[in-house]
Amino acid sequence: MPARSGTSMLMLPQTQIEVNVDYYDSTHEQMLMKYPSATRIQTIVRDGASVSTTEFLTYYMFHRKRPGKPGWSNYNEIGKHINTALAYLDQWIEFNGTSISTPPNVGAQEKDISEHIGESLGLAIVNEIHGLTAADWDRVPEQRGKNASKTFDYQIASDNKSIIQLEAKGSSAADNSKITSAVSNHKNNIVDKKQKITSAQLGNSYRFPADLRYGVITVVGTSKTESVKCLLVDPPAEGGSRTARELRLLQRLRFIRDWVAFISPRSQLAASISTRLEALRNLADPFELDGVPLLRGSDEPYDFAEDLQGRLASQAPFFATKSTVVGERSGGVLLPLRDGALLFAGIRGELLDPLVKQDFDALSTARHTRERSEKIIECLLPEKRFQSIGFPSTILEGAKKSGGYYSFRLPSIIQYSDSGILFGLVTTNQGVSAASTHTE
Protein backbone atom coordinates (compact mmCIF):
# COMPACT_ATOMS: atom_id res chain seq x y z
CA MET A 1 0.00 0.00 0.00
CA PRO A 2 1.52 3.35 -0.95
CA ALA A 3 1.91 6.09 1.58
CA ARG A 4 -1.05 8.41 1.64
CA SER A 5 -0.65 12.03 0.72
CA GLY A 6 -0.13 14.84 3.18
CA THR A 7 0.39 14.23 6.88
CA SER A 8 -2.08 11.34 6.80
CA MET A 9 0.86 8.99 6.27
CA LEU A 10 1.38 9.20 10.03
CA MET A 11 -1.72 7.05 10.32
CA LEU A 12 0.74 4.30 9.29
CA PRO A 13 -0.73 2.20 6.46
CA GLN A 14 1.17 -0.74 7.96
CA THR A 15 2.42 -1.41 11.46
CA GLN A 16 5.60 -3.34 10.57
CA ILE A 17 8.39 -3.16 7.99
CA GLU A 18 9.77 -6.54 6.97
CA VAL A 19 13.55 -6.50 6.49
CA ASN A 20 15.71 -9.07 4.70
CA VAL A 21 18.95 -9.31 6.69
CA ASP A 22 22.06 -10.91 5.19
CA TYR A 23 25.83 -10.89 5.44
CA TYR A 24 27.73 -8.68 3.02
CA ASP A 25 29.69 -11.76 1.93
CA SER A 26 31.06 -15.02 3.33
CA THR A 27 34.18 -13.33 4.72
CA HIS A 28 32.13 -10.96 6.88
CA GLU A 29 29.86 -13.85 7.88
CA GLN A 30 32.85 -15.74 9.27
CA MET A 31 33.99 -12.70 11.24
CA LEU A 32 30.51 -11.99 12.62
CA MET A 33 30.20 -15.59 13.75
CA LYS A 34 32.97 -14.81 16.28
CA TYR A 35 30.71 -12.28 18.03
CA PRO A 36 29.02 -13.33 21.29
CA SER A 37 25.76 -12.39 19.53
CA ALA A 38 26.41 -14.90 16.71
CA THR A 39 23.41 -17.10 17.49
CA ARG A 40 21.03 -14.15 17.43
CA ILE A 41 22.60 -12.84 14.22
CA GLN A 42 22.12 -16.24 12.57
CA THR A 43 18.45 -16.27 13.59
CA ILE A 44 17.79 -12.81 12.16
CA VAL A 45 19.59 -13.64 8.91
CA ARG A 46 17.57 -16.84 8.60
CA ASP A 47 14.17 -15.43 9.54
CA GLY A 48 14.52 -11.75 8.67
CA ALA A 49 13.46 -8.93 10.96
CA SER A 50 10.20 -7.12 11.51
CA VAL A 51 10.77 -3.49 12.45
CA SER A 52 7.97 -1.47 14.01
CA THR A 53 6.97 1.38 11.69
CA THR A 54 6.80 3.55 14.79
CA GLU A 55 10.43 2.76 15.58
CA PHE A 56 11.40 3.44 11.97
CA LEU A 57 9.73 6.87 11.99
CA THR A 58 11.13 7.70 15.43
CA TYR A 59 14.68 7.13 14.24
CA TYR A 60 14.01 8.82 10.93
CA MET A 61 12.44 11.99 12.36
CA PHE A 62 14.92 12.38 15.20
CA HIS A 63 17.86 10.83 13.38
CA ARG A 64 20.60 13.35 14.07
CA LYS A 65 19.49 15.65 16.85
CA ARG A 66 17.40 15.14 19.94
CA PRO A 67 15.02 17.40 21.85
CA GLY A 68 16.98 19.96 23.81
CA LYS A 69 19.61 20.39 21.09
CA PRO A 70 20.08 23.79 19.37
CA GLY A 71 17.55 24.12 16.56
CA TRP A 72 15.40 21.41 18.16
CA SER A 73 14.94 23.04 21.53
CA ASN A 74 11.16 23.47 21.31
CA TYR A 75 8.29 21.82 19.56
CA ASN A 76 7.84 24.63 17.05
CA GLU A 77 11.32 23.99 15.67
CA ILE A 78 10.96 20.21 15.78
CA GLY A 79 7.60 20.42 14.03
CA LYS A 80 9.26 22.11 11.07
CA HIS A 81 11.85 19.34 10.77
CA ILE A 82 9.21 16.63 11.04
CA ASN A 83 7.17 18.36 8.38
CA THR A 84 10.13 18.24 6.00
CA ALA A 85 10.89 14.59 6.76
CA LEU A 86 7.30 13.52 6.24
CA ALA A 87 7.05 15.44 2.99
CA TYR A 88 10.17 13.72 1.67
CA LEU A 89 8.97 10.27 2.65
CA ASP A 90 5.53 10.90 1.22
CA GLN A 91 6.98 11.66 -2.18
CA TRP A 92 9.87 9.20 -2.33
CA ILE A 93 9.05 6.07 -0.29
CA GLU A 94 6.14 3.65 -0.52
CA PHE A 95 4.78 1.59 2.34
CA ASN A 96 3.89 -1.41 0.16
CA GLY A 97 1.93 -3.47 2.69
CA THR A 98 4.81 -5.56 4.05
CA SER A 99 7.98 -3.50 3.64
CA ILE A 100 9.13 -0.24 2.00
CA SER A 101 10.22 0.38 -1.58
CA THR A 102 11.09 3.17 -3.99
CA PRO A 103 8.13 4.20 -6.21
CA PRO A 104 8.71 3.25 -9.86
CA ASN A 105 8.51 6.86 -11.09
CA VAL A 106 11.19 8.21 -8.74
CA GLY A 107 14.30 7.14 -10.64
CA ALA A 108 17.41 7.86 -8.58
CA GLN A 109 16.54 8.03 -4.90
CA GLU A 110 17.40 11.17 -2.92
CA LYS A 111 20.76 10.61 -1.22
CA ASP A 112 19.74 12.07 2.14
CA ILE A 113 16.62 9.88 2.24
CA SER A 114 18.69 6.74 1.60
CA GLU A 115 21.13 7.86 4.28
CA HIS A 116 18.48 8.43 6.95
CA ILE A 117 16.62 5.22 6.11
CA GLY A 118 19.96 3.43 6.46
CA GLU A 119 20.51 4.99 9.88
CA SER A 120 16.97 4.19 11.00
CA LEU A 121 16.91 0.54 9.95
CA GLY A 122 20.54 -0.02 10.96
CA LEU A 123 19.71 1.07 14.50
CA ALA A 124 16.58 -1.08 14.50
CA ILE A 125 18.44 -4.21 13.35
CA VAL A 126 21.12 -3.92 16.03
CA ASN A 127 18.29 -3.33 18.52
CA GLU A 128 16.85 -6.70 17.49
CA ILE A 129 20.21 -8.40 17.92
CA HIS A 130 20.90 -7.00 21.39
CA GLY A 131 17.48 -6.21 22.88
CA LEU A 132 17.98 -2.43 22.85
CA THR A 133 15.71 0.60 22.55
CA ALA A 134 16.08 4.15 21.23
CA ALA A 135 17.03 5.22 24.76
CA ASP A 136 20.36 3.37 24.46
CA TRP A 137 21.75 5.19 21.42
CA ASP A 138 23.83 8.29 21.10
CA ARG A 139 26.34 9.56 18.57
CA VAL A 140 30.06 9.25 19.06
CA PRO A 141 31.26 12.87 19.15
CA GLU A 142 33.13 13.71 15.95
CA GLN A 143 36.83 14.18 16.53
CA ARG A 144 38.24 17.35 15.03
CA GLY A 145 41.69 18.64 14.33
CA LYS A 146 44.59 17.87 12.04
CA ASN A 147 45.24 14.42 13.46
CA ALA A 148 41.63 13.48 14.23
CA SER A 149 40.65 9.91 13.40
CA LYS A 150 37.41 8.69 11.91
CA THR A 151 34.61 7.73 14.31
CA PHE A 152 31.67 5.41 14.00
CA ASP A 153 28.21 6.99 13.91
CA TYR A 154 26.74 5.75 17.18
CA GLN A 155 27.78 4.08 20.40
CA ILE A 156 25.61 2.31 22.95
CA ALA A 157 25.70 0.19 26.04
CA SER A 158 24.18 -3.11 25.09
CA ASP A 159 22.59 -5.57 27.49
CA ASN A 160 24.85 -4.22 30.25
CA LYS A 161 27.66 -6.45 28.97
CA SER A 162 29.19 -4.92 25.84
CA ILE A 163 29.81 -1.48 24.44
CA ILE A 164 28.70 -1.47 20.82
CA GLN A 165 29.27 0.93 17.96
CA LEU A 166 27.39 1.12 14.67
CA GLU A 167 28.25 2.59 11.30
CA ALA A 168 25.03 2.75 9.27
CA LYS A 169 24.84 3.39 5.52
CA GLY A 170 21.92 3.66 3.10
CA SER A 171 21.57 3.05 -0.62
CA SER A 172 18.95 2.27 -3.27
CA ALA A 173 18.85 0.09 -6.38
CA ALA A 174 16.28 -1.26 -8.79
CA ASP A 175 17.24 -4.77 -7.66
CA ASN A 176 18.42 -4.75 -4.05
CA SER A 177 19.55 -8.38 -4.20
CA LYS A 178 22.67 -7.30 -6.11
CA ILE A 179 25.82 -5.67 -4.73
CA THR A 180 26.00 -2.41 -6.66
CA SER A 181 29.02 -0.13 -6.84
CA ALA A 182 27.32 2.21 -4.33
CA VAL A 183 26.92 -0.65 -1.83
CA SER A 184 30.50 -1.73 -2.40
CA ASN A 185 31.68 1.82 -1.76
CA HIS A 186 29.74 1.89 1.51
CA LYS A 187 31.45 -1.33 2.59
CA ASN A 188 34.86 0.09 1.69
CA ASN A 189 34.07 3.25 3.68
CA ILE A 190 33.20 1.20 6.77
CA VAL A 191 36.38 -0.88 6.43
CA ASP A 192 38.42 2.31 5.93
CA LYS A 193 37.01 3.76 9.14
CA LYS A 194 37.83 0.53 10.94
CA GLN A 195 41.44 0.70 9.80
CA LYS A 196 41.81 4.35 10.84
CA ILE A 197 40.27 3.61 14.24
CA THR A 198 42.61 0.65 14.72
CA SER A 199 45.62 2.83 13.92
CA ALA A 200 44.38 5.54 16.29
CA GLN A 201 43.87 2.99 19.07
CA LEU A 202 47.43 1.72 18.66
CA GLY A 203 48.57 5.30 19.13
CA ASN A 204 46.27 5.81 22.11
CA SER A 205 44.50 8.66 20.27
CA TYR A 206 41.02 7.16 19.88
CA ARG A 207 38.75 8.00 22.81
CA PHE A 208 35.77 5.77 21.98
CA PRO A 209 36.75 2.08 22.15
CA ALA A 210 34.11 -0.61 21.91
CA ASP A 211 33.62 -4.30 22.58
CA LEU A 212 31.63 -4.86 19.38
CA ARG A 213 31.27 -2.89 16.15
CA TYR A 214 28.68 -3.40 13.45
CA GLY A 215 28.40 -2.05 9.95
CA VAL A 216 24.90 -2.14 8.43
CA ILE A 217 24.20 -1.17 4.80
CA THR A 218 20.51 -0.75 3.95
CA VAL A 219 19.41 -1.08 0.32
CA VAL A 220 15.89 -0.05 -0.76
CA GLY A 221 14.66 -1.62 -3.99
CA THR A 222 11.79 -0.86 -6.35
CA SER A 223 10.04 -4.22 -6.05
CA LYS A 224 6.85 -4.25 -3.96
CA THR A 225 7.25 -7.96 -3.29
CA GLU A 226 10.88 -7.96 -2.07
CA SER A 227 11.70 -6.57 1.37
CA VAL A 228 14.15 -3.77 2.04
CA LYS A 229 17.56 -5.32 2.63
CA CYS A 230 20.18 -4.83 5.36
CA LEU A 231 23.71 -6.19 4.84
CA LEU A 232 25.89 -6.86 7.88
CA VAL A 233 29.56 -5.89 7.82
CA ASP A 234 32.06 -6.74 10.56
CA PRO A 235 34.58 -4.14 11.65
CA PRO A 236 36.51 -5.78 14.54
CA ALA A 237 36.59 -3.90 17.83
CA GLU A 238 38.77 -3.49 20.87
CA GLY A 239 37.61 -3.69 24.47
CA GLY A 240 35.84 -0.67 25.95
CA SER A 241 37.46 1.60 28.51
CA ARG A 242 34.25 2.35 30.37
CA THR A 243 31.94 -0.42 31.51
CA ALA A 244 28.89 -1.09 29.40
CA ARG A 245 26.72 -0.93 32.52
CA GLU A 246 27.81 2.65 33.25
CA LEU A 247 27.44 3.77 29.64
CA ARG A 248 23.95 2.36 29.33
CA LEU A 249 22.82 4.18 32.47
CA LEU A 250 24.23 7.52 31.25
CA GLN A 251 22.72 7.10 27.77
CA ARG A 252 19.27 6.42 29.16
CA LEU A 253 19.39 9.32 31.61
CA ARG A 254 20.47 11.60 28.76
CA PHE A 255 17.63 10.30 26.57
CA ILE A 256 14.99 10.97 29.24
CA ARG A 257 16.51 14.37 30.03
CA ASP A 258 16.23 15.38 26.37
CA TRP A 259 12.58 14.35 26.18
CA VAL A 260 11.69 16.02 29.47
CA ALA A 261 13.36 19.21 28.16
CA PHE A 262 11.44 18.87 24.90
CA ILE A 263 8.07 18.50 26.59
CA SER A 264 8.75 21.01 29.35
CA PRO A 265 11.76 23.17 28.34
CA ARG A 266 11.74 25.39 31.42
CA SER A 267 11.14 22.66 33.96
CA GLN A 268 13.28 22.27 37.07
CA LEU A 269 13.30 18.56 36.36
CA ALA A 270 15.29 18.91 33.13
CA ALA A 271 17.85 21.07 34.97
CA SER A 272 18.05 18.57 37.84
CA ILE A 273 18.69 15.68 35.46
CA SER A 274 21.46 17.64 33.72
CA THR A 275 23.11 18.40 37.07
CA ARG A 276 22.93 14.74 38.09
CA LEU A 277 24.34 13.60 34.73
CA GLU A 278 27.35 15.85 35.18
CA ALA A 279 27.91 14.44 38.67
CA LEU A 280 27.66 10.86 37.41
CA ARG A 281 30.15 11.49 34.60
CA ASN A 282 32.71 12.78 37.12
CA LEU A 283 32.40 9.88 39.54
CA ALA A 284 34.74 6.91 39.31
CA ASP A 285 31.70 4.75 40.11
CA PRO A 286 28.41 6.39 39.05
CA PHE A 287 26.46 3.74 40.94
CA GLU A 288 27.44 5.45 44.19
CA LEU A 289 24.37 7.65 43.59
CA ASP A 290 22.01 4.73 42.97
CA GLY A 291 18.85 5.46 44.96
CA VAL A 292 19.83 9.04 45.83
CA PRO A 293 16.74 10.95 44.62
CA LEU A 294 16.82 14.05 42.45
CA LEU A 295 16.26 17.32 44.31
CA ARG A 296 14.63 20.58 43.31
CA GLY A 297 16.52 23.86 43.50
CA SER A 298 15.15 24.19 47.05
CA ASP A 299 16.84 20.87 48.00
CA GLU A 300 13.43 19.25 48.35
CA PRO A 301 12.74 15.93 46.60
CA TYR A 302 10.31 15.79 43.71
CA ASP A 303 6.93 14.56 44.76
CA PHE A 304 5.23 14.01 41.44
CA ALA A 305 6.59 10.47 41.15
CA GLU A 306 4.37 9.50 44.06
CA ASP A 307 1.55 11.57 42.58
CA LEU A 308 1.84 9.56 39.37
CA GLN A 309 1.42 6.23 41.11
CA GLY A 310 -1.94 4.94 39.96
CA ARG A 311 -3.05 8.35 38.74
CA LEU A 312 -3.86 9.58 35.26
CA ALA A 313 -1.48 11.95 33.50
CA SER A 314 -4.13 14.66 33.56
CA GLN A 315 -4.01 14.55 37.36
CA ALA A 316 -0.21 14.77 37.68
CA PRO A 317 1.51 18.14 38.22
CA PHE A 318 4.17 17.50 35.57
CA PHE A 319 1.52 17.20 32.85
CA ALA A 320 -0.71 19.96 34.24
CA THR A 321 -0.25 22.19 31.17
CA LYS A 322 0.34 19.43 28.63
CA SER A 323 -1.84 17.41 26.31
CA THR A 324 -2.57 13.94 27.66
CA VAL A 325 -3.93 10.57 26.59
CA VAL A 326 -7.35 10.14 28.19
CA GLY A 327 -7.33 7.37 30.78
CA GLU A 328 -3.53 6.95 30.81
CA ARG A 329 -0.37 8.17 32.48
CA SER A 330 0.96 9.57 29.20
CA GLY A 331 1.36 13.21 28.21
CA GLY A 332 3.20 15.48 25.82
CA VAL A 333 2.92 18.33 23.34
CA LEU A 334 1.17 19.02 20.04
CA LEU A 335 3.20 19.95 16.95
CA PRO A 336 1.30 21.76 14.15
CA LEU A 337 1.84 20.03 10.79
CA ARG A 338 0.62 20.52 7.25
CA ASP A 339 -3.07 20.54 6.33
CA GLY A 340 -4.10 21.59 9.83
CA ALA A 341 -3.11 18.27 11.43
CA LEU A 342 -1.32 18.00 14.78
CA LEU A 343 1.38 15.55 15.80
CA PHE A 344 1.20 14.43 19.42
CA ALA A 345 4.65 13.61 20.83
CA GLY A 346 4.84 12.45 24.42
CA ILE A 347 6.24 10.16 27.08
CA ARG A 348 4.85 7.57 29.44
CA GLY A 349 4.51 8.73 33.03
CA GLU A 350 6.18 5.46 34.05
CA LEU A 351 9.49 6.93 32.83
CA LEU A 352 9.39 9.55 35.57
CA ASP A 353 8.99 7.23 38.56
CA PRO A 354 12.47 5.60 38.54
CA LEU A 355 13.95 8.83 37.19
CA VAL A 356 13.33 11.02 40.23
CA LYS A 357 14.04 8.12 42.60
CA GLN A 358 17.26 7.38 40.66
CA ASP A 359 16.48 3.68 40.58
CA PHE A 360 19.36 2.76 38.28
CA ASP A 361 18.37 -0.86 37.81
CA ALA A 362 14.86 0.08 36.69
CA LEU A 363 16.20 2.81 34.40
CA SER A 364 18.74 0.50 32.76
CA THR A 365 16.45 -2.47 32.19
CA ALA A 366 13.15 -0.81 31.26
CA ARG A 367 11.67 -1.94 27.95
CA HIS A 368 8.08 -0.90 27.29
CA THR A 369 5.49 -2.69 25.20
CA ARG A 370 5.26 -1.68 21.57
CA GLU A 371 1.70 -1.15 20.48
CA ARG A 372 -0.60 0.84 18.24
CA SER A 373 -3.94 1.86 19.65
CA GLU A 374 -6.83 4.22 18.99
CA LYS A 375 -7.02 6.79 21.79
CA ILE A 376 -8.58 10.11 22.66
CA ILE A 377 -6.19 13.02 23.22
CA GLU A 378 -7.11 15.71 25.72
CA CYS A 379 -5.59 18.54 23.70
CA LEU A 380 -4.38 21.52 25.71
CA LEU A 381 -2.97 24.59 23.97
CA PRO A 382 -2.06 28.08 25.17
CA GLU A 383 -4.58 30.68 24.02
CA LYS A 384 -2.22 32.37 21.53
CA ARG A 385 -1.15 29.10 19.92
CA PHE A 386 -4.73 27.84 19.75
CA GLN A 387 -5.88 30.97 17.94
CA SER A 388 -2.96 30.92 15.48
CA ILE A 389 -3.45 27.38 14.16
CA GLY A 390 -6.69 27.97 12.24
CA PHE A 391 -8.88 25.18 13.57
CA PRO A 392 -12.24 24.40 11.92
CA SER A 393 -15.36 25.89 13.47
CA THR A 394 -16.34 22.63 15.19
CA ILE A 395 -13.23 22.86 17.38
CA LEU A 396 -13.30 26.63 17.81
CA GLU A 397 -16.88 26.47 19.05
CA GLY A 398 -16.49 23.41 21.25
CA ALA A 399 -13.17 24.13 22.95
CA LYS A 400 -13.24 25.23 26.56
CA LYS A 401 -11.07 28.08 27.83
CA SER A 402 -9.60 28.05 31.32
CA GLY A 403 -6.56 29.74 32.83
CA GLY A 404 -5.13 30.92 29.52
CA TYR A 405 -5.49 27.49 27.86
CA TYR A 406 -8.00 25.94 25.48
CA SER A 407 -8.91 22.28 25.92
CA PHE A 408 -10.70 19.95 23.52
CA ARG A 409 -10.68 16.27 22.68
CA LEU A 410 -9.76 14.63 19.38
CA PRO A 411 -9.16 11.02 18.30
CA SER A 412 -5.70 9.72 17.49
CA ILE A 413 -3.94 6.48 16.62
CA ILE A 414 -1.06 6.38 19.07
CA GLN A 415 2.17 4.53 18.32
CA TYR A 416 3.92 3.41 21.53
CA SER A 417 7.66 2.68 21.32
CA ASP A 418 9.65 0.35 23.55
CA SER A 419 11.68 3.32 24.82
CA GLY A 420 8.58 4.90 26.41
CA ILE A 421 8.08 7.56 23.72
CA LEU A 422 4.81 7.86 21.81
CA PHE A 423 3.58 9.58 18.68
CA GLY A 424 0.14 10.07 17.17
CA LEU A 425 -1.49 12.07 14.41
CA VAL A 426 -4.37 14.17 15.76
CA THR A 427 -6.70 14.93 12.87
CA THR A 428 -8.54 18.23 13.09
CA ASN A 429 -10.79 18.00 10.03
CA GLN A 430 -13.19 15.29 11.14
CA GLY A 431 -15.41 17.54 13.21
CA VAL A 432 -14.87 15.36 16.25
CA SER A 433 -14.21 17.43 19.34
CA ALA A 434 -15.50 17.66 22.85
CA ALA A 435 -14.65 20.32 25.37
CA SER A 436 -13.82 19.09 28.84
CA THR A 437 -11.84 20.02 31.85
CA HIS A 438 -8.19 18.87 31.95
CA THR A 439 -8.83 16.58 34.91
CA GLU A 440 -10.60 13.25 34.63
N, C-alpha and C positions, 0 to 999 in steps of 0.2 A: 504494500500500500504506500503510495507516495505521500510525502509530507504535505499537509494542508497549508494553504496560503495564509499569510499574515501570522499573527501571534498564536493562532489556534493550534500550531504544531506543538505547543506546550501541553496540549491535551494528550500527547503521546499516542500515536496510532498503533503502537505496539509497546509492550512492557519490557521486552528483552531484546537484546541484539546477539544473535548467534555468531560466534567467532571460531574460525578454523585456525588452530594453533599448530605450528610445525617447527622443526629445527631448520636453521638456515641451510645446513648441509650435514653430512655424516660426521665431519670433523668436529663441528660445534656440538653435535649430539653427544659424541664421546666425552667431550669436556664437561658438558652440563650434567652428564651422568655421574660425575664425581661430586656434585653438590649434595649436601645433606637433604635437599628438597627433591632429589632425583625421582623418588617414587611418585610424588605429587605431580611433577613435571610430566612424567610418562603418562599419567592418567589424563591430564588435560590435553596432551597431544593426541592421545587415542580417542578421547570422547569429545574434544572441543570444549569451549567455554560459553557460558550464557551470561552476558553482562547486562545488568539492570540499565534500562534506558535512562533512569533517573541518575544513576552513577555516571553514565557517559556524559549527560548534559552538565552535571555538577562539575566534573573535571574540565569539560570544554569551556563552560562559561567563566569559571574561576581558574583558568589554566595557569596563568603566570603570576597574578597578584591575588592577595587575599584581602578581605575586609580589614580596614584599619591602615592599609598601605596608601601612600600618596596617590591621588587620582582615583582611589576607590574608598575614600574615607567616609562616604555617606551614601545612602541609597539612591540619591539623585544621580550621582556619578556612576554608580554601578549599573543603574538602570539603563544608562546610555550605552554602556559596553555590552550588556546583555542584548539590547535591541539590535546592535550591529551583528553580534554572533548569531542570533536567531535569523536575521535577514539573510546572512550568508548561507546558513544551513538550509533555509527554506528554498533557496534558489539552486543550490549546488549538490545537495545530498538527498537521496530518497530513503525513507523507511519503507522497505519492500515487503513487510509482513513478517519476516524472520530475521533479517539482518539489515545492513545498509549498503547502498551501492551508489555509483555515480550515474545520474540520468543520462540517457543516450544522446541528448542534444547538447551536452555541456562541452564535449571535446576535452581539452587539457584541463585538468582540475586546478583550482586555485592553490598555489603553493602553501599559503598560510593555513588554509583549511586542512590540507593533507597533514601539515605539521601538527596542528592542534588535535586532530583526530588521532594521530599517532601517539601523542602524549596521553590523551584520554584513555585509549584502549590499552596502551602499554602499562599505565598505572593499574588499570582494572585487572589485567592478566596477572601481574605480580601480586596483586591483592588476593586473587584466587589461589595462587601457589602458597602464600604465606599466611592467609587468614587476616588480612589487614583492612583498614578502612581509610577514608580520606583524611582522617585526623592524624594519621601516622606520617604523612608525607610533608616534606619541605624541600626547597631547592638548596643545593650546595652553593654557597656564595661564590660568585665568579672571582677568580684570582686575577689581579691586575698588576701591571708593571712589566718591565722589560723581560724579566726572567720568569714570568708567571706561567704555570703549567695549565694544561687543559683540565677541566673538571667535568664530572658527570652531571646530568641534569638534576637529579633528585637524590636525597638520602633519607633513609628511614630506620627506625628500630623495629625489627620484625620479630614477632612472637617472643620478645624478651630474651632471645638467644643470639641473634645475629644482626649486625649492622649491614644494611643492604643499600646498594646504589643502583640507579636505573638510568640508562641512556635510551630515550625513546625517539624514534624516527617515524615519519609518515610519508607514504607515496601513493600513487594511483596508477592503474594500468587497465587496458581493456580486458586482459586476461590476467587475473592476479595469481594464477597458478604458476606463472613463469617468473624467473629471476631476471628482471630487466636491468638495464645499465644503471638506472636511478637507484634501484634496490641494492645493487652491488656497490655503488658509491656510498650508500648509507652504511653498509657493512664495513667498508674500508675506513670510513670516518670513525666508527666505533672502535675498530681495532687500533687506529692511529691514536685515539685518545687514550686507549689502554696502554699503549707503548709509552706515551709521554708521561702518563701518571706513574708507570713503573719506574721510569728514569728519575722522576721527581722524588719518588719514595726512597730510592737508593741514595739520593742526595739529601734526604731529610728535609725536603722543601715542599712536600705535599701535606696539607693540614687535614685532609678528609679521608683517612683510610677506611676500609670496609672489610667485612668478612665475606660478603658475596656481592658480585656485580652482575647485572643483567643488561643485555641489549635487546630491545624489542623493536622490530620494524613492521609497521602496519601497512598493508597494501589494500586499497579499496578498488574493487573491480566494477565493471558495468553490468555484469550478469545479475539478474534478480533471483536466480536460483542458487548461486554460489555465495557462501558467506564471506564477509570481510576476513582477511587473513592476517595473522600475526606470526612473524618469524623470530625465533629465539636465537640470540647470539651470545656466546660466552666470552666475556672479558675477565680473566682471572683476577682475583682480589687478594689483598693482604689483610691481616688481622686488624681489627679496629682498636683505636687507642682509648676510646671511651666506651663503657659497657653499653650494650644494646638496651638493657633495662633502664638506664639513666636517660639515654637518648629518646626512647619511646615516651617516657614520662614528660620530658621537656617539649617534645613535638606536640603531644596532645594538649598540654596546658597552653601552648602558643596558639594552637588551632581554636580552642574554646575562647581564649582571650580575643582573638581576631573577630570571632562571630559575636561575642558580647559587645565589642566596640562597634561593630557594624550595626547591630540592632539598637544599641543605646550608647552612642558615641561619647556622651558626657557623663557616663555613669561612674560612680566611685568604684564599682566592681571591676571595670576594665583597668583602671589605674592600680587597684590592689593586686590584680593578677600580674600586671607588668612588674610591679615591685617585687612580688614573690619570685617571678621568673628570674629576675636579675640576681636575687639572693641564691637561688638554687644553682645557677650557673657558676657562682663563685665558691660554692662549697665543694670540698673534696668528696663528700658523700651527700648528695642531695636528699637522700632518704632520712637524714637527720630531722627534717621538717615534716615527715610523714605524720599526719594527724594534728599538726599545729594549724588551727583554723585561720582563714584570712580575716583581717581586721579592717574596719573602716578608718578614715582619717582621724576619728575620735578615739581610736584604739578599742572600740567596741566590736564584738563579733557580728557578722551578718546574721540576721534572723530570718531572712526570707526562705532559707532552705527548709526550716521547720514549717514555715507557712505553706510551702509547696507540698508538704507531705499530705497526700490524699485530697488536695484541693485542686480546683480547676485553675488554669492559667489566668482566667479573667478575675480571679479572686486574689492573685498573688501580687504583691507590691512591685516586683520587677517588671511585670507585664501591664502595669496599671494604665499606661498610655500607649500600649501597643495593640495591634490587631491579634486576635487569638482564634484558635480552632475551638468551636463550640463543643463543650463536653470533654475537653482534654486539657492536659498540662503543657500545651504547645502554644508559642506566641512568636510574633516577629513583626515585620514591616511590609508595606505595600510599595512596589516599584511601578510607576506608570510606564506602560509600553505603548506600542503602536495600536491604532484602531480603538483606542479607549479602554483597552484591557489593562488589568493589573496583575503583576506577578507577586505572589505572597512568598516571602523568604523568611524562614524562622528556625527555631531550635526547640528541642524537647526540654521541658522543665526538668526532666530527670538528669540532664547534664549538669545542672546547677547544684544539686544536692552534694555529690562528692567533691565538687569544685571548692565550695566555701569551707567544707570540712577538711579539705586536703587529704582525702582518702586516696592515697596513691595507688593502691591495689585496684580499687574500683575504677579509677580514671584510666589505668593502663590496660585493663582487660575488657572494658565495656565494648559491646558490639550489639547494636540495636537491630530490631527486625526490619527488614526491607519490606515495604508494602505500598500499595497504591489503593487509595480509598476515596470515595465521594464524601465530602464533608461540607459543613457550613462555616464560613469565616465570619466572625464578628469584626467587621472592618471598622477601624478607628483612625480618623485622619484629622490633623489640625485644621481649623477653620479656613485658613488661607490656602492650604494645599487642596482641600476639598473643593473650594470654589474655583481653583485654577485648572482642574482636570477636565471639566466639561462633561459631567455625567448626564445621562438621559433624564428626562423629567420624572420618570418613575422613582429614581433614586433621590433626586433633589427634593421631591415632595415627601418621600417617606423617611428620609434620614432624620435622626433626632440629635439636636444640639444640646451639649451640656459641658460647661467648664472650658469653653474654647475648642471643643472637639465635636465632630459629627460622627455618629455611629449608625451603621446599617449592616444588614446581613446579606451575603451573596453566596451562591454555591461554588464549590471548587473541587477539582480532583487533585488530591494531595499526594505527592510522591515522597515517601519517607526513606531516607538513606540509612545505611548501617552506622554512619558516624554520628547520627542524632540530628542531622540537618534535614529540613524539609522545604519543598517547593510546591507551588500550585498556581495555576492560572485562574484568576478570578474574573469571570466574564461579566461585563457591565451592560451588555446590550440585550439581555434576555427579559428584562422587566421584572426580575425576581429580586425583591428587596424587602426587608422588614426592619423597621426601626426597633431598637430595644435598648435597654440600659447595658452598660459594659459588664455588669455582674450577673452571673446566673442565679 
